[in-house]
Amino acid sequence: MYATTQNDITRQVVRVAQLLLAYGAESELIEEITQRLGHALGLESVEISISSNSLVLTSLSVGRCITTTRRIREHGINMAVVCELQRICLLTEKGIYGLTEVRKRVARIQPKTYPAKFLVPMIGLSCASFCHLFGGDIIACLITFVASAAGMFVRLSIAKRHYNLLLNFSVTAFVTTLIAQTGYQFDLTETPKLPMAASVLMLVPGFPMINSISDMVKGHLNVGISRWGHATLLTVASVIGITIAMQIGGLFL
């Protein structure tokens, strides 16, 4: 294999690994996909070291090693991107895609998100459903729907402006709780506690928590601990927002 070809293949393989890590794939999957893709494109060996915000990849071909480092900037969890990268790997292994096609497909990948006009009411409906499952009455479910939908709108609005994610979670939790506690303030429902609990469930960082545990169980302790710490900070930020809103509402007096 010519040095130029090995360079091109290494760039594509590390780009795939970079996207997988940036969009929330677990470390074991990143290692597997990069190694399989590298072998499918003609490399003899692919070794990768993953950390929380960077990765180092070394490719071996005909006794020649190339090592490259990439910095990772998180883009949020998006399984559509991860699934598309897995599909590219599978089609490359089958011989359908070559290096040129892989380069084109990877370059065309764009994260897909749901429109806010659909996402906001669906989040409200899901949280209201949890309130109903917890035993809330109709008024409690309606309060939960309004609070969580308003909170999701605030969350998306802040995210558009690229503010810090911790600030986003804290402000969202504050607004959501402030609306959810109206059942207490005006005695609108017989189950006033449930809207306050159910409406903030959208802020639970479940996926990062699951990934962190998976990484630690499979031996990727540094990445797992980093993800666990990040998820914990998001939880703490949410608690701060909830606490401030409850203090303003007089629930701690």
DRENKEKE-656308 format. One record per atom (N, C-alpha, C): x, y, z; residue in three letters. Coordinates in steps of 0.2 Angstrom, whole numbers, padded with zeros to 4 digits, always signed. Layout:
N
XYZALA ...
This chain:
253
+0004-0006+0000MET +0000+0000+0000MET +0004+0006+0000MET +0003+0011-0004TYR +0007+0017-0005TYR +0005+0021+0001TYR +0011+0025+0003ALA +0010+0030+0009ALA +0004+0034+0009ALA +0003+0037+0003THR -0003+0042+0002THR -0009+0038+0003THR -0010+0032+0001THR -0016+0029+0002THR -0017+0027+0009THR -0012+0025+0012GLN -0013+0024+0020GLN -0014+0030+0023GLN -0012+0036+0021ASN -0013+0042+0024ASN -0021+0044+0024ASN -0023+0043+0017ASP -0030+0044+0016ASP -0035+0040+0020ASP -0033+0033+0020ILE -0037+0028+0024ILE -0037+0030+0031ILE -0031+0032+0034THR -0031+0034+0041THR -0035+0040+0043THR -0035+0045+0038ARG -0039+0051+0039ARG -0047+0049+0040ARG -0049+0045+0035GLN -0056+0043+0035GLN -0058+0039+0041GLN -0054+0034+0043VAL -0055+0030+0049VAL -0055+0034+0055VAL -0051+0039+0056VAL -0051+0043+0062VAL -0056+0048+0062VAL -0059+0050+0056ARG -0064+0054+0056ARG -0071+0051+0058ARG -0071+0044+0056VAL -0077+0040+0058VAL -0077+0040+0066VAL -0071+0038+0069ALA -0070+0038+0076ALA -0072+0044+0079ALA -0070+0050+0077GLN -0071+0056+0079GLN -0079+0058+0080GLN -0082+0056+0074LEU -0089+0057+0074LEU -0093+0053+0079LEU -0091+0046+0080LEU -0094+0042+0084LEU -0093+0044+0091LEU -0087+0047+0093LEU -0086+0049+0100LEU -0090+0056+0101LEU -0090+0060+0096ALA -0094+0066+0097ALA -0101+0066+0098ALA -0104+0061+0095TYR -0111+0060+0095TYR -0114+0054+0100TYR -0109+0052+0104GLY -0112+0048+0110GLY -0111+0041+0110GLY -0107+0038+0105ALA -0107+0031+0105ALA -0102+0029+0111ALA -0103+0022+0113GLU -0099+0020+0118GLU -0092+0018+0116GLU -0087+0018+0120SER -0080+0017+0118SER -0079+0010+0115SER -0082+0005+0117GLU -0081-0002+0114GLU -0084-0002+0107GLU -0089+0002+0105LEU -0092+0002+0099LEU -0087+0006+0094LEU -0084+0011+0097ILE -0080+0016+0093ILE -0074+0011+0091ILE -0071+0008+0096GLU -0065+0003+0094GLU -0067-0002+0089GLU -0073-0005+0090GLU -0074-0010+0085GLU -0075-0008+0078GLU -0079-0002+0077ILE -0081+0001+0071ILE -0074+0003+0067ILE -0070+0007+0071THR -0064+0009+0068THR -0059+0003+0065THR -0059-0002+0069GLN -0054-0007+0067GLN -0057-0011+0061GLN -0064-0012+0062ARG -0067-0016+0056ARG -0066-0012+0049ARG -0068-0005+0050LEU -0067-0001+0044LEU -0060-0001+0041LEU -0055+0000+0046GLY -0048+0000+0044GLY -0046-0006+0040GLY -0048-0012+0043HIS -0047-0018+0040HIS -0050-0019+0033HIS -0056-0017+0032ALA -0060-0017+0026ALA -0057-0013+0021ALA -0054-0007+0023LEU -0051-0003+0018LEU -0043-0005+0016LEU -0041-0010+0019GLY -0034-0012+0018GLY -0029-0012+0023GLY -0030-0009+0029LEU -0025-0008+0034LEU -0024-0015+0037LEU -0018-0016+0039GLU -0016-0022+0043GLU -0019-0022+0050GLU -0018-0016+0053SER -0020-0015+0060SER -0022-0008+0062SER -0027-0007+0066VAL -0029-0001+0068VAL -0029-0001+0076VAL -0025+0003+0079GLU -0025+0004+0087GLU -0028+0011+0088GLU -0032+0011+0093ILE -0035+0018+0095ILE -0035+0018+0103ILE -0034+0024+0105SER -0034+0026+0112SER -0039+0032+0113SER -0044+0031+0117ILE -0050+0035+0118ILE -0049+0039+0125ILE -0050+0045+0125SER -0051+0049+0131SER -0057+0053+0130SER -0059+0057+0135SER -0065+0061+0136SER -0066+0066+0130SER -0060+0069+0128ASN -0061+0075+0123ASN -0056+0074+0118ASN -0053+0068+0117SER -0048+0067+0111SER -0047+0060+0110SER -0044+0058+0104LEU -0042+0051+0103LEU -0036+0051+0099LEU -0032+0046+0100VAL -0026+0044+0096VAL -0027+0038+0092VAL -0025+0038+0086LEU -0026+0032+0082LEU -0020+0031+0078LEU -0018+0024+0078THR -0012+0022+0074THR -0014+0017+0069THR -0012+0018+0063SER -0013+0013+0058SER -0007+0009+0056SER -0007+0003+0054LEU -0001-0001+0052LEU -0002-0004+0045LEU +0002-0003+0040SER +0002-0006+0034SER +0009-0007+0031SER +0010-0013+0029VAL +0017-0015+0026VAL +0023-0012+0030VAL +0022-0013+0037GLY +0027-0011+0041GLY +0028-0004+0043GLY +0023+0000+0040ARG +0023+0008+0041ARG +0018+0010+0046ARG +0019+0014+0051CYS +0014+0016+0055CYS +0013+0023+0054CYS +0007+0025+0055ILE +0004+0032+0055ILE +0000+0033+0061ILE +0002+0038+0065THR -0002+0040+0071THR -0004+0047+0070THR -0011+0048+0072THR -0014+0054+0072THR -0018+0056+0078THR -0019+0062+0080THR -0023+0064+0086THR -0029+0068+0083THR -0034+0068+0086ARG -0040+0072+0085ARG -0043+0074+0092ARG -0045+0081+0092ARG -0049+0084+0097ARG -0056+0083+0096ARG -0060+0081+0101ILE -0067+0080+0101ILE -0071+0086+0104ILE -0076+0088+0100ARG -0080+0093+0103ARG -0087+0090+0102ARG -0090+0089+0108GLU -0097+0086+0109GLU -0102+0090+0105GLU -0106+0086+0101HIS -0112+0089+0098HIS -0119+0086+0100HIS -0119+0083+0106GLY -0125+0080+0109GLY -0126+0073+0106GLY -0130+0069+0109ILE -0131+0062+0108ILE -0136+0062+0101ILE -0134+0058+0096ASN -0138+0058+0090ASN -0136+0051+0087ASN -0141+0046+0089MET -0140+0039+0087MET -0141+0038+0079MET -0144+0043+0076ALA -0145+0043+0068ALA -0138+0043+0065ALA -0133+0047+0068VAL -0127+0048+0065VAL -0123+0041+0067VAL -0123+0039+0073VAL -0120+0033+0074VAL -0122+0027+0070VAL -0129+0026+0069CYS -0131+0021+0065CYS -0129+0022+0058CYS -0129+0028+0055GLU -0126+0029+0048GLU -0119+0027+0047GLU -0115+0028+0052LEU -0108+0026+0052LEU -0107+0019+0053LEU -0111+0015+0056GLN -0111+0008+0057GLN -0113+0005+0050GLN -0118+0008+0047ARG -0120+0006+0040ARG -0114+0007+0035ARG -0111+0012+0035ILE -0105+0013+0031ILE -0100+0008+0032ILE -0099+0006+0038CYS -0094+0001+0040CYS -0096-0006+0037CYS -0102-0008+0038LEU -0105-0014+0035LEU -0104-0014+0028LEU -0106-0009+0024LEU -0106-0009+0017LEU -0099-0009+0014LEU -0094-0006+0018THR -0087-0007+0016THR -0085-0014+0017THR -0087-0017+0022GLU -0084-0024+0023GLU -0087-0029+0018GLU -0093-0027+0015LYS -0096-0031+0010LYS -0093-0030+0003LYS -0088-0025+0003GLY -0085-0023-0004GLY -0089-0018-0008GLY -0095-0016-0005ILE -0099-0011-0009ILE -0096-0004-0009ILE -0093-0002-0004TYR -0090+0005-0003TYR -0083+0004-0004TYR -0079+0008-0007GLY -0072+0009-0007GLY -0070+0015-0003GLY -0064+0017-0003LEU -0062+0023+0000LEU -0065+0029-0002LEU -0066+0030-0009THR -0069+0036-0011THR -0076+0037-0009THR -0080+0031-0009GLU -0087+0031-0007GLU -0088+0033+0000GLU -0083+0030+0004VAL -0083+0031+0011VAL -0082+0038+0013VAL -0077+0041+0009ARG -0076+0048+0010ARG -0082+0053+0009ARG -0085+0051+0003LYS -0091+0055+0001LYS -0097+0054+0006LYS -0098+0048+0008ARG -0104+0046+0013ARG -0103+0050+0020ARG -0096+0049+0022VAL -0095+0052+0029VAL -0096+0060+0028VAL -0093+0063+0023ALA -0094+0070+0022ALA -0101+0073+0022ALA -0106+0068+0019ARG -0113+0070+0019ARG -0117+0069+0025ARG -0114+0066+0030ILE -0118+0065+0036ILE -0119+0072+0040ILE -0126+0072+0041GLN -0128+0078+0045GLN -0133+0076+0050GLN -0132+0078+0056PRO -0137+0076+0062PRO -0144+0078+0060PRO -0148+0074+0061LYS -0155+0075+0060LYS -0159+0076+0067LYS -0163+0081+0067THR -0166+0083+0073THR -0174+0084+0072THR -0178+0083+0077TYR -0185+0084+0076TYR -0187+0091+0076TYR -0191+0094+0072PRO -0193+0101+0073PRO -0196+0102+0080PRO -0195+0108+0082ALA -0197+0110+0089ALA -0205+0110+0089ALA -0208+0111+0084LYS -0216+0111+0084LYS -0219+0104+0086LYS -0215+0099+0084PHE -0217+0092+0086PHE -0214+0090+0093PHE -0207+0092+0094LEU -0204+0090+0100LEU -0207+0092+0106LEU -0208+0099+0106VAL -0211+0102+0112VAL -0217+0099+0115VAL -0223+0098+0111PRO -0229+0095+0113PRO -0228+0088+0115PRO -0223+0084+0111MET -0222+0077+0113MET -0219+0076+0119MET -0214+0080+0121ILE -0211+0080+0128ILE -0216+0082+0133ILE -0220+0087+0132GLY -0226+0088+0137GLY -0230+0082+0138GLY -0232+0079+0132LEU -0236+0073+0133LEU -0233+0067+0136LEU -0227+0066+0135SER -0223+0061+0138SER -0223+0062+0146SER -0221+0068+0148CYS -0221+0069+0155CYS -0228+0069+0158CYS -0233+0071+0155ALA -0240+0071+0157ALA -0242+0064+0158ALA -0239+0059+0154SER -0241+0052+0154SER -0238+0049+0160SER -0232+0051+0162PHE -0228+0049+0168PHE -0232+0051+0174PHE -0235+0057+0174CYS -0239+0060+0179CYS -0245+0056+0180CYS -0248+0054+0175HIS -0254+0049+0175HIS -0252+0043+0178HIS -0247+0040+0176LEU -0244+0033+0178LEU -0243+0034+0186LEU -0241+0039+0188PHE -0239+0040+0195PHE -0245+0041+0200PHE -0251+0042+0196GLY -0257+0043+0200GLY -0260+0050+0200GLY -0258+0054+0196GLY -0260+0061+0196GLY -0267+0062+0193GLY -0271+0067+0195ASP -0277+0068+0192ASP -0277+0072+0185ASP -0282+0073+0182ILE -0282+0077+0176ILE -0279+0083+0176ILE -0280+0087+0181ILE -0277+0094+0182ILE -0270+0093+0183ILE -0268+0089+0187ALA -0260+0088+0188ALA -0257+0086+0181ALA -0260+0082+0177CYS -0257+0080+0171CYS -0257+0086+0166CYS -0262+0090+0166LEU -0262+0096+0162LEU -0256+0101+0164LEU -0256+0102+0171ILE -0250+0106+0173ILE -0243+0103+0171ILE -0243+0097+0172THR -0236+0094+0170THR -0235+0095+0162THR -0240+0094+0158PHE -0240+0095+0151PHE -0237+0102+0150PHE -0240+0107+0153VAL -0239+0114+0151VAL -0232+0116+0154VAL -0230+0113+0160ALA -0223+0115+0163ALA -0218+0111+0159ALA -0219+0105+0157SER -0213+0102+0153SER -0213+0104+0146SER -0218+0106+0143ALA -0218+0109+0136ALA -0214+0116+0136ALA -0216+0120+0141ALA -0213+0126+0142ALA -0205+0125+0143ALA -0204+0121+0148GLY -0197+0119+0149GLY -0193+0117+0143GLY -0196+0113+0139MET -0193+0110+0133MET -0192+0116+0128MET -0196+0120+0128PHE -0196+0126+0123PHE -0190+0131+0125PHE -0189+0132+0132VAL -0184+0136+0135VAL -0177+0132+0133VAL -0177+0126+0134ARG -0171+0122+0133ARG -0169+0122+0126ARG -0173+0121+0121LEU -0171+0122+0114LEU -0169+0129+0112LEU -0172+0134+0115SER -0171+0141+0114SER -0164+0143+0116SER -0162+0140+0122ILE -0155+0141+0125ILE -0150+0137+0121ILE -0152+0131+0119ALA -0147+0127+0115ALA -0145+0130+0108ALA -0150+0134+0105LYS -0149+0137+0099LYS -0144+0143+0099LYS -0143+0146+0105ARG -0138+0151+0106ARG -0132+0148+0109ARG -0131+0142+0110HIS -0125+0138+0111HIS -0122+0141+0118HIS -0127+0142+0123TYR -0124+0143+0130TYR -0122+0136+0133TYR -0118+0137+0138ASN -0116+0131+0142ASN -0122+0126+0144ASN -0121+0120+0143LEU -0126+0115+0144LEU -0128+0115+0151LEU -0123+0116+0156LEU -0125+0116+0163LEU -0130+0122+0165LEU -0129+0128+0162LEU -0133+0133+0162LEU -0140+0132+0159LEU -0140+0128+0153ASN -0146+0126+0150ASN -0150+0122+0155ASN -0148+0117+0158PHE -0151+0112+0162PHE -0154+0116+0168PHE -0150+0121+0171SER -0152+0124+0177SER -0158+0129+0176SER -0157+0133+0170VAL -0163+0137+0168VAL -0169+0133+0167VAL -0168+0128+0163THR -0174+0124+0161THR -0178+0121+0167THR -0174+0118+0172ALA -0177+0116+0178ALA -0180+0121+0182ALA -0177+0127+0182PHE -0180+0133+0186PHE -0187+0134+0183PHE -0187+0135+0176VAL -0194+0137+0173VAL -0199+0132+0174VAL -0197+0126+0172THR -0202+0120+0173THR -0205+0119+0180THR -0200+0120+0185THR -0203+0119+0192THR -0207+0125+0194THR -0205+0131+0192LEU -0209+0137+0193LEU -0216+0136+0191LEU -0217+0133+0185ILE -0224+0132+0182ILE -0227+0126+0185ILE -0223+0121+0187ALA -0226+0115+0189ALA -0229+0116+0197ALA -0226+0121+0200GLN -0229+0121+0207GLN -0235+0126+0208GLN -0238+0128+0202THR -0244+0131+0202THR -0250+0127+0206THR -0249+0121+0205GLY -0254+0117+0209GLY -0254+0118+0216GLY -0248+0119+0219TYR -0248+0121+0226TYR -0250+0128+0227TYR -0248+0132+0223GLN -0250+0140+0225GLN -0257+0141+0224GLN -0261+0138+0220PHE -0268+0140+0219PHE -0273+0134+0220PHE -0270+0128+0223ASP -0274+0123+0226ASP -0278+0120+0220ASP -0275+0119+0214LEU -0279+0117+0208LEU -0280+0109+0208LEU -0276+0105+0211THR -0276+0098+0211THR -0275+0095+0218THR -0277+0089+0218GLU -0277+0085+0224GLU -0270+0081+0225GLU -0266+0081+0219THR -0259+0078+0219THR -0254+0083+0217THR -0253+0089+0220PRO -0249+0094+0218PRO -0241+0092+0218PRO -0239+0087+0221LYS -0232+0085+0221LYS -0230+0082+0214LYS -0235+0078+0211LEU -0233+0074+0205LEU -0231+0078+0199LEU -0235+0084+0198PRO -0232+0088+0192PRO -0225+0090+0193PRO -0223+0092+0199MET -0216+0094+0201MET -0211+0089+0199MET -0213+0082+0201ALA -0208+0077+0200ALA -0208+0075+0192ALA -0214+0074+0189ALA -0215+0072+0183ALA -0212+0076+0177ALA -0213+0083+0178SER -0211+0088+0173SER -0204+0088+0172SER -0200+0087+0177VAL -0193+0088+0176VAL -0189+0081+0174VAL -0193+0076+0172LEU -0190+0069+0170LEU -0186+0070+0164LEU -0188+0075+0160MET -0185+0076+0153MET -0178+0078+0154MET -0176+0080+0160LEU -0169+0082+0161LEU -0165+0077+0164LEU -0167+0071+0165VAL -0163+0065+0168VAL -0158+0063+0162VAL -0152+0064+0164PRO -0147+0062+0159PRO -0146+0054+0159PRO -0151+0051+0156GLY -0151+0043+0157GLY -0146+0040+0152GLY -0145+0043+0146PHE -0141+0040+0141PHE -0134+0041+0143PHE -0131+0047+0145PRO -0124+0047+0147PRO -0123+0043+0153PRO -0128+0042+0158MET -0127+0037+0163MET -0126+0030+0161MET -0130+0028+0157ILE -0129+0021+0154ILE -0123+0020+0150ILE -0121+0025+0146ASN -0114+0024+0143ASN -0108+0024+0147ASN -0109+0028+0153SER -0103+0029+0157SER -0102+0022+0161SER -0108+0019+0163ILE -0108+0012+0166ILE -0105+0007+0161ILE -0108+0007+0155SER -0105+0002+0150SER -0098+0003+0149SER -0095+0009+0148ASP -0088+0010+0147ASP -0084+0008+0153ASP -0086+0009+0159MET -0082+0007+0165MET -0082-0001+0166MET -0088-0004+0164VAL -0089-0011+0165VAL -0084-0015+0160VAL -0084-0011+0154LYS -0080-0014+0148LYS -0072-0012+0148LYS -0070-0009+0154GLY -0063-0007+0154GLY -0061+0000+0152GLY -0065+0004+0150HIS -0064+0011+0148HIS -0065+0015+0153HIS -0061+0015+0159LEU -0062+0018+0165LEU -0062+0026+0164LEU -0057+0028+0160ASN -0056+0036+0160ASN -0062+0039+0156ASN -0064+0036+0151VAL -0070+0039+0147VAL -0076+0038+0152VAL -0077+0032+0155GLY -0083+0031+0159GLY -0084+0036+0165GLY -0078+0037+0168ILE -0078+0041+0174ILE -0080+0049+0171ILE -0077+0050+0166SER -0078+0057+0163SER -0085+0058+0161SER -0088+0053+0158ARG -0096+0053+0156ARG -0100+0053+0162ARG -0098+0049+0167TRP -0102+0049+0174TRP -0101+0056+0177TRP -0095+0059+0177GLY -0095+0066+0180GLY -0099+0071+0177GLY -0099+0071+0170HIS -0103+0075+0166HIS -0110+0075+0167HIS -0113+0068+0168ALA -0120+0067+0169ALA -0122+0069+0176ALA -0117+0068+0181THR -0118+0071+0188THR -0119+0078+0188THR -0114+0082+0184LEU -0115+0089+0184LEU -0121+0092+0181LEU -0124+0088+0176LEU -0130+0090+0173LEU -0136+0089+0178LEU -0135+0084+0182THR -0140+0082+0187THR -0140+0088+0193THR -0134+0090+0195VAL -0133+0095+0200VAL -0136+0101+0198VAL -0134+0103+0191ALA -0137+0109+0188ALA -0145+0109+0188ALA -0148+0104+0187SER -0155+0103+0187SER -0158+0104+0194SER -0154+0101+0199VAL -0156+0102+0206VAL -0156+0109+0208VAL -0151+0113+0206ILE -0150+0120+0208ILE -0156+0124+0205ILE -0158+0123+0199GLY -0164+0126+0196GLY -0170+0124+0200GLY -0171+0118+0201ILE -0177+0116+0205ILE -0177+0119+0212ILE -0172+0119+0215THR -0171+0122+0222THR -0173+0129+0222THR -0170+0133+0217ILE -0171+0140+0217ILE -0179+0142+0216ILE -0182+0138+0211ALA -0189+0139+0210ALA -0193+0137+0216ALA -0192+0132+0219MET -0196+0130+0225MET -0195+0135+0231MET -0189+0138+0231GLN -0188+0143+0236GLN -0192+0150+0235GLN -0192+0151+0228ILE -0196+0157+0226ILE -0203+0156+0228ILE -0206+0150+0226GLY -0213+0148+0227GLY -0214+0147+0235GLY -0209+0148+0239GLY -0211+0147+0246GLY -0212+0140+0249GLY -0210+0135+0245LEU -0211+0128+0247LEU -0206+0126+0253LEU -0201+0130+0254PHE -0196+0128+0259PHE -0197+0132+0266PHE -0202+0136+0265LEU -0203+0141+0271LEU -0207+0137+0277LEU 
